[in-house]
Amino acid sequence: MTQTSPDIPSAVGDQPPRALLLDIMDTVVVDPFFDDDLGAHFGLDRETLFARMTPDIWLAFERGELTPDTYYARFFRDGSGVDGAALEAWMASRYRWVPGMEALLAELQTAGVGLYALSNYPVWWQLIEARLGVGRYVGWRFVSCMTGVRKPAPRAYLGPAETLALSPAACLFIDDRQSNCDAARAVGMPAHRFESADALRLALRSTGIAV
């Protein structure tokens, strides 16, 4: 019997996962919104920036309920907008691979493993693609701005499995947030909390994926 990672239950029939559903931000790509000094772009410290931002507008933007122009126009709670083109340029210039992940994804692709994004993110995913070409390895199938559903809602996991004609147990979900991993497991989908490319590689090997 295959020896599995402690945080990944055995898949159906002890077979390797048939699809990997990957969070993107801070799992595959570094998220500059939080990891870089976005406040400096606006001449604000981070705490002041977040205090001034319109509450919950980001969540609506991630669900695809707002166009970029509407998001930029309503960015601050006092009703003032931001220069959307400048903000997009700032974000795009700072997207970068999480260390080791591009090489690992390339190996997984060569091994024939199905790789799909399962990400809470707005249409800015297109900025990531233009800069890094993540789509060479990962299908941008299940981004929240396309599906209208954000993790950790159950449909965020069940919908992709159904679309791929797979049971949740035949997929493996990978995310840096424990709450999202817990929600995947709650619907019967094995999950691995991402910490590093090296740790993920070991976890994948424990499921029978040769990388």
Phi and psi in degrees as a GROMACS rama.xvg file:
@    title "Ramachandran Plot"
@    xaxis  label "Phi"
@    yaxis  label "Psi"
@TYPE xy
-66.3455  132.93  THR-2
-79.6292  123.709  GLN-3
-102.533  158.645  THR-4
-62.8832  147.892  SER-5
-56.447  -29.0818  PRO-6
-98.5053  6.9505  ASP-7
-123.548  107.228  ILE-8
-62.9119  157.787  PRO-9
-60.843  138.798  SER-10
-77.4328  176.692  ALA-11
-57.2694  125.692  VAL-12
65.2356  20.0422  GLY-13
55.5318  29.9187  ASP-14
-92.3678  153.629  GLN-15
-59.61  153.345  PRO-16
-57.6639  142.265  PRO-17
-88.2768  -14.1755  ARG-18
-152.476  141.573  ALA-19
-105.444  125.584  LEU-20
-105.353  112.16  LEU-21
-108.144  123.509  LEU-22
-58.9501  152.416  ASP-23
-104.354  -54.4502  ILE-24
-73.7215  124.369  MET-25
64.3993  14.6195  ASP-26
-118.498  -46.8825  THR-27
-108.655  -41.7282  VAL-28
-124.068  136.352  VAL-29
-66.5728  133.224  VAL-30
-90.2836  103.491  ASP-31
-68.7057  -20.0843  PRO-32
-57.2254  -36.2584  PHE-33
-110.476  -33.0263  PHE-34
-86.461  -18.0063  ASP-35
-112.141  174.306  ASP-36
-88.9059  76.5486  ASP-37
-61.5176  -35.5702  LEU-38
-56.7788  -37.0414  GLY-39
-62.7209  -29.67  ALA-40
-60.2826  -32.3617  HIS-41
-101.19  4.49281  PHE-42
71.9546  28.7632  GLY-43
-128.743  152.821  LEU-44
-76.8066  163.763  ASP-45
-59.5606  -43.7376  ARG-46
-62.9202  -42.2212  GLU-47
-66.4427  -40.433  THR-48
-59.0078  -51.9115  LEU-49
-65.0325  -32.3241  PHE-50
-68.5256  -30.2265  ALA-51
-86.1269  -20.1954  ARG-52
-69.0397  146.521  MET-53
-64.3877  125.668  THR-54
-60.6883  136.968  PRO-55
68.0315  0.037626  ASP-56
-67.7494  -31.8761  ILE-57
-63.3608  -39.3967  TRP-58
-63.1547  -41.4065  LEU-59
-65.6347  -37.6716  ALA-60
-64.1608  -41.2418  PHE-61
-65.7332  -32.2059  GLU-62
-80.8773  -0.348467  ARG-63
78.2624  17.4648  GLY-64
-84.7634  -13.4555  GLU-65
-125.649  141.154  LEU-66
-74.0849  159.161  THR-67
-54.7117  -42.6785  PRO-68
-61.3809  -40.1589  ASP-69
-66.5899  -41.5377  THR-70
-59.9167  -46.6081  TYR-71
-65.5661  -37.7205  TYR-72
-68.1257  -28.0582  ALA-73
-109.094  18.836  ARG-74
-57.5172  -45.1253  PHE-75
-101.322  145.142  PHE-76
-66.0979  -19.0722  ARG-77
-82.2085  3.30411  ASP-78
93.1283  -4.35232  GLY-79
-82.7826  146.526  SER-80
-100.035  -175.632  GLY-81
-131.474  163.854  VAL-82
-77.5552  102.29  ASP-83
-62.5149  -40.6015  GLY-84
-63.2285  -40.4922  ALA-85
-68.0194  -39.2287  ALA-86
-65.7631  -43.8647  LEU-87
-61.8523  -40.8211  GLU-88
-64.8877  -38.5635  ALA-89
-63.481  -47.1046  TRP-90
-62.5713  -49.2914  MET-91
-59.5269  -37.0814  ALA-92
-70.3833  -14.4799  SER-93
-111.637  -5.77965  ARG-94
-63.597  134.397  TYR-95
-154.151  156.852  ARG-96
-68.0612  140.066  TRP-97
-62.8976  134.286  VAL-98
-50.8961  129.281  PRO-99
85.6215  -11.0603  GLY-100
-77.9427  -34.6355  MET-101
-63.0581  -43.8271  GLU-102
-63.6044  -40.4398  ALA-103
-66.3259  -42.9293  LEU-104
-63.7046  -37.5979  LEU-105
-62.9995  -40.3924  ALA-106
-65.8724  -41.2996  GLU-107
-64.2921  -40.5352  LEU-108
-62.0511  -44.0877  GLN-109
-61.9097  -33.6808  THR-110
-77.7951  -3.78303  ALA-111
82.345  19.6518  GLY-112
-82.1165  133.349  VAL-113
-73.9539  122.851  GLY-114
-119.752  125.877  LEU-115
-138.097  140.289  TYR-116
-75.7845  131.351  ALA-117
-127.651  88.2879  LEU-118
-131.438  140.699  SER-119
-84.7694  105.442  ASN-120
-164.616  150.822  TYR-121
-83.7846  -165.533  PRO-122
-65.2497  -4.56486  VAL-123
-62.522  -11.1198  TRP-124
-56.2911  -27.4793  TRP-125
-68.5601  -30.7147  GLN-126
-66.6158  -40.6299  LEU-127
-61.4987  -46.1125  ILE-128
-62.4853  -42.2573  GLU-129
-64.312  -33.7128  ALA-130
-85.1118  -42.2025  ARG-131
-111.657  -20.1463  LEU-132
66.7428  39.6661  GLY-133
-57.2614  -31.2697  VAL-134
-63.558  -10.576  GLY-135
-63.9223  -24.8504  ARG-136
-118.78  -35.1407  TYR-137
-120.702  130.273  VAL-138
-77.1551  126.658  GLY-139
-80.4604  64.1439  TRP-140
-90.9674  -35.1751  ARG-141
-129.198  53.5556  PHE-142
-88.1654  140.075  VAL-143
-58.4373  -31.1213  SER-144
-68.2368  -19.2236  CYS-145
-91.6401  -40.6124  MET-146
-86.1894  -22.651  THR-147
77.3816  8.32967  GLY-148
-127.494  133.392  VAL-149
-106.264  144.704  ARG-150
-61.8253  142.65  LYS-151
-100.336  26.8237  PRO-152
-61.0653  139.04  ALA-153
-53.0187  -38.4794  PRO-154
-65.1429  -21.6355  ARG-155
-63.0262  -26.7265  ALA-156
-99.6171  -42.6513  TYR-157
-69.7845  -36.0323  LEU-158
-59.9374  -50.6285  GLY-159
-59.8214  -41.7747  PRO-160
-60.039  -43.8541  ALA-161
-64.4211  -42.6509  GLU-162
-60.6507  -37.445  THR-163
-84.6137  1.52659  LEU-164
57.4618  42.7883  ALA-165
-126.562  153.503  LEU-166
-75.3335  153.534  SER-167
-54.0871  -35.508  PRO-168
-67.8936  -18.8038  ALA-169
-87.0685  -2.14975  ALA-170
-108.208  162.042  CYS-171
-128.878  122.978  LEU-172
-98.513  137.012  PHE-173
-129.445  124.671  ILE-174
-154.509  149.676  ASP-175
-83.9003  -6.58544  ASP-176
-103.621  126.833  ARG-177
-61.6086  -39.0076  GLN-178
-61.6308  -37.0777  SER-179
-70.6376  -36.7671  ASN-180
-66.8404  -41.8468  CYS-181
-61.5117  -39.9801  ASP-182
-66.3084  -37.0763  ALA-183
-63.257  -46.6898  ALA-184
-62.2402  -31.6966  ARG-185
-64.7031  -23.3587  ALA-186
-103.817  13.8769  VAL-187
88.2961  16.5932  GLY-188
-104.943  119.294  MET-189
-56.7214  147.811  PRO-190
-143.76  150.739  ALA-191
-128.866  125.266  HIS-192
-79.1363  120.682  ARG-193
-75.0839  131.316  PHE-194
-123.599  -37.4353  GLU-195
-162.426  162.62  SER-196
-63.8491  -37.8947  ALA-197
-64.5831  -43.9035  ASP-198
-66.0446  -37.1805  ALA-199
-65.7121  -40.7764  LEU-200
-57.8671  -45.011  ARG-201
-63.714  -41.2623  LEU-202
-63.0363  -41.5044  ALA-203
-65.5897  -40.2677  LEU-204
-61.1496  -34.9493  ARG-205
-67.6614  -19.1616  SER-206
-91.6543  -3.33152  THR-207
100.91  3.92615  GLY-208
-85.2323  123.468  ILE-209
-87.1329  98.4014  ALA-210
